[in-house]
Amino acid sequence: MLLDGGEVVLVNVRSPEEHAQAHPARVVSAPGGQLVECSDDWIGIRDARIVLLDDDSVRYGQRP
């Protein structure tokens, strides 16, 4: 459960342009596959829960 006091990192996987238009406070922008390629660079909190933000819920749900 997200509300059990653990660290939570919000990651916006939308494009940089979409992120610039609007995003919640304290959200990390990691568009496309950048998060997978460089997760240690984007998220520096061990054992944190990662919540991906995406307008249409398909960017990380689709496979090539």
N, C-alpha and C positions, 0 to 999 in steps of 0.2 A: 504494500500500500504506500502511496506517495506521501501521505501525511503522518508517517511514523517518526518524523524527526531526522531522517537521513538527508544527506545532501542530494539536491535535484539540480540538474543542469538542463536548461531549455535551449534547444538547438533549432534554428530556423534553416530548413533545407531548401527554401525557395531561392530564386535567383537574387543576385545582389540588388537589382533594380526593385524587385518586390520587397526585399528587406528594407531598402531605403525609404520606400513609400510609407510603411507602417510596420511596427513590431512592438511587442510588449517590452517593458524595461528589463534589463539584465539578460537579454537573449543573445546567444552566440550565433553568428551567421556562418554557416558552412554549406554552401550550395553544392548541389549535385553529389558526386562521389567523393568530394574532398574530405568529408568526415571519416569515411572508411579508410582512406589512404593515410590520414594523418591524425588519428584520434588522440594520440598522446599530446600533440601540439594544440589541439582544440580544447581538450578537456583534461585538466590537470588535477582532478580530484579523484583519488582512488576510491573505488566502491560506490561512486555516485550513480544515481539513477539518471538515465538520459531520456528526455522527452523530446521527440522530433516534432516540429511544427511545420505544417504544410497545408495550404489552402484546399487542395483537392484530394489529399490523402492517397496519391498514387505514385509520387516520385520515388519513394523507397519501397513501395509495394509491387512495382512492376519489374519484370525480368526482361533482359534484352532478347 
